Amino acid sequence: MSWFYLLLAIILEVAGTTSAKLSQGFNNLLPTVIMYIMYALSLTTLVFALKKIEVSIAYAIWSGLGTGLIALIGILWFKETASALKLTSLLLIVAGVIGLSLCE
């Protein structure tokens, strides 16, 4: 169940960060409210994940996968640039997360 909580925390954090982008610097009320709710729920579910998963592994996976997913959303949805260096760096993040997952 802890891994489910960690996955949910990642999804909620990505939703919060996407909402932060959509809030346009707190100028759009609904995305701003959604951002705060998603971040609060993300941290709450992360706490539940930490009951059984080591903090060094859980936090690295949470932040690493969140970063990777947000970068992909930036490229695919917000039409940000996708350079070879950016894509290679994303692959390295994924490789690091897989490596950390194998440590558990």
N, C-alpha and C positions, 0 to 999 in steps of 0.2 A: 504494500500500500504506500510505503514511503516514496517509491519511485514514481508512482502515479501522482502523488502530491508534488514531487519535483517537476514532473512534466507539466502539470497544471500551473505551477508557479511560473514556469518559463512562458507558457502561452499567455498568461495574464500580464506578465511583464512586457511582452512584445505588444500586446493590445494597448497597454498603458503608454508605451513609448510611441506607438503609431498615433495614438490620440494626442500625445504631446505635440507631434508634428502638425496634426490637423487643427490644433487649438490656435495655431498661428500666434504664438507668444501670448497666450491667455486671452486672445481677442474673441474667440468663439466659445461661448459658454458651455454648450453640450459636450464637445470634445474635452474641455478642461475638466468638467465634472467626471466624465468617464475615465479620464487619466487618473485622477485621484482615487477613484474606486478601484480601478484595475491594479494600481500600485499597492494599495492597502490589501487587496485580496491576494496579490502575488506574494507579498511578504508574509502574510498569514499562512498561506499554504507552504511556503518555504520553511517556516518554523515547524510545521507538522512533519515535513520531510526530514528535518534535522533530528527528529527523535531517533531515527535508525541509520541515517547516512552521515558519515563523517563530514564535518563542516568544510574541511579543505576540499573535499571532492564535490559535495553538493553545491557550494558556492561557485566553484570553478565551472562546473557544468551549467549552472543557472546563468551565470554571466556570459560564459562562452557561447552557449547555444543561443541565448538572447541576442548577443551581439551579432552572431552570424545570421540569424533570422531577420533582424532589423536591417542589416546590410542588404540582404536579398530583397526585402520589401522596398528599401530605398531604390534599388536598381530597377525592380520590376514594376512597382506601383508609382513611385515618385519620379521615375525616369532619371535617376542619378547616373553618373558615369560608371562604367564597368571596365576599368583598365585591367590589364593582365596582372599587375601587381595586386590590385584589390581582390581579384578572384583567387589568386594564389594564396593570399593571406587568409581568405575565408576557408580555403581547403586546409590550411595549417591549423586554423582554429578547430575545425571539425576533427582533424587528426588528433589534436590535443585532447579534445573532449572524449573521443573514443579511447585514447590511452588512459585517461583518468578513470573512465568507467570500468576498464579492465582491472584497475587497482582494487576495486571493492571486493 
